[in-house]
Amino acid sequence: MRHTIDEAASLIGRTRRSIYRAMTEGRISYGLESDGRRYIDTAELLRVYGAFEPASQSVTVEMSHGVTVTGDLGEIIARAVAKAVAEAVEPLRQEIEKLRLDNAEQRLIEHNPEPQPEKAPTPGKPKLPGPAKSFSDLLAGLAD
């Protein structure tokens, strides 16, 4: 199996710089990807550094430029990103729901049913008045 320099450093518990130094000094062989990135085979890592020991606890690596990086950095970053995304998404969901409700209310307010066309009276039958909308309409219909 092939590993990137970051993966190899994590597997053997060393820094990227120490791996690059070993490659420069010829102590470890590597291959090149089509895009020019270096990779190291698992067998080569085992030959040079021996069996990998699983970390029983978080490993802290002191980088040469004074930055301390925990072995769980990727997990910490993933949790932070997930939290930030969740915090950003929730207000957007609430806004979308509010807009949906506003849109539904607006559609109810603007609903104008189309008037039904009046049918021509059938010959021989008197035209009956439509339904009365008020008491005065009913009285006016009786007076006709």
HELIX and SHEET records of a PDB file:
HELIX    1   1 ILE A    5  ILE A   12  1                                   8    
HELIX    2   2 ARG A   16  THR A   24  1                                   9    
HELIX    3   3 THR A   42  TYR A   49  1                                   8    
HELIX    4   4 LEU A   73  ILE A  109  1                                  37    
HELIX    5   5 PHE A  135  ALA A  143  1                                   9    
SHEET    1   A 3 ARG A   2  HIS A   3  0                                        
SHEET    2   A 3 ARG A  38  ASP A  41 -1                                        
SHEET    3   A 3 GLY A  31  LEU A  32 -1                                        
SHEET    1   B 2 THR A  60  GLU A  62  0                                        
SHEET    2   B 2 THR A  68  THR A  70 -1                                        
END                                                                             
